[in-house]
Amino acid sequence: MNTIRPILLRAVNMLFIMTLLCGIIYPLLITGISQLFFKDKANGSLIEVNGVKYGSELLGQQYGGDNYLWGRIMNINTDLFTDTEGNALMYAGPSNISPAGEKYQTLIEERVDKIRQSDPDTTMDKIPVDLVTISGSGMDPHISVAAAEYQIKRIAQTRNMTEDKVRAIIDQYTTGRFAGIFGERVVNVLKVNLALDGILQ
């Protein structure tokens, strides 16, 4: 009994120390550092203009109007989550449909037809694949430069803008390769659409 007591005492002390260190001090330290040096990213990379929050630049939003840049297909479900007031919250996730199945092929064909009907005057022959497929996260905020270029003529016509003006906005919110060599150049759909509406400059 005399040998067990000091062991238990050390164990309790260690539990208390580790709880204090890992459960309180470390989280507060990391939170403080992130708020001090990376405040925008730590708070969700929200796009806020004149006190109005329009969304996060890291999460896609669904746009369907012909006067907007369309992003990746989103598998939206509003039945899973609600807020504290009982209002439905949008949820999007990846599709579990097999690419080898007939249902998948049918969906792709329907999406291709929709895009061709919406962009009949485009000079590009092939539809970029990211315009007709869902991303792994289901809420990808970016599309390829080719996917954005494909939509320039439609956007310009519906907004009565020049194609050069639309292209300039797209170029403004195009991100280069990471470290200049990794990945591809991508366009942030939300930022482009906010700029088209005159919200972002």
Buried (B, 14 or more C-beta within 10 A) or exposed (E): EEEEEEEEEEEEEEEEEEEEEEEEEEEEEEEEEEEEEEEEEBEEBEBEEEEEEBBBBBBBBBBEEBBBBBBBBBBEBEEEEEEEEEEEEEBBBEBEBEEEEEEBEEBBEEBEEBBEEBBEEBEBEEBBEBBBBBBEBBBBBBBBBBBBBBBBBBBBBEBEBEEEBBBEBBEBBBBEEEEEEEEEBBBBBBBBBBBBEEBBE
